[in-house]
Every structure is written in C-alpha cells, then in structure tokens.
Amino acid sequence: MESNINWQQRYNDLQDICMKERAALQAKCERYQAALKIIQKWQLPATGQFWDDEKTQPMSYGAFYGSNGERDYMKNVANEALSGEGEKENNEQGSFDKWVKENAVVMGESHWLVGSRHIRNIRDLKRVYKYLTQKEDKL
C-alpha cells in the first residue's frame, strides 16, 4: 500500500505555520511588555501646557487632565495592548490632545474653559470634544 502523502512537504508546511504563529505570539508578548512598562513607570505624555508665560515649567498630565485623566490614559494603554488596536486609539487620543491644546483654557487641576463652558472633569471634556467635532464634521 503506497501513500500519496509527501511527508517532507507536510512537515515543511507545518513548520511554516508554527513559525508564523510563534512570531504572532512573540509580537503580542512584546506589545504586552511595552504596555506594562508604561503602566509600571506611570509614563504619561507631555501636555504641551506650561504654568508660566516663559514656558519653563511644564504642566504635568495629572495637573492638566486630573487623576481621572491619568487613570483613563493608563486604562487605554492596557486596552490597546490587549486589543491590538493601538494605532487607531493613539490617533484618536492625539486628536483629542491637539483639540484640547487649541480650544481649551486651563483653569486649574481638572478645570477647563471651552468657549463659555466651564468643565470640571475629563469625561465631560471628552463629551464636549466629541459633540463639537461631530458637529464640525457635519458642516
């Protein structure tokens, strides 16, 4: 009884599949490790805002967005790593940060002025951002 199976080809095919899966798992582990390092060191991005007019004293992320903003940022870092959708979310966060720098006046920790609206927490600021940017897109 002869076999029509090319065992060497089958072995090579399985080896290729295993190598691809190994590479995918390695990339996932590296993504997780990078996120954990950011969270462990509590690395928050610069806000681009300053306490003084000479721009010598940068405003921390916590002072600009509040503790809820810090927490939300770290949750996003973890969620991006778990979902593998970091690029899309980074672009959205970057757009939000840019919008805040251009449109919001810092009144104090977790307090902003956008137009005539006084906003007291990061969630409300994000709601205003979504509302105003969706409104602009429709125009």
Secondary structure as UniProt FT lines:
FT   HELIX           7..41
FT   TURN            53..54
FT   HELIX           61..83
FT   HELIX           86..103
FT   STRAND          104..108
FT   TURN            109..110
FT   STRAND          111..114
FT   TURN            115..116
FT   STRAND          117..119
FT   HELIX           122..138
//
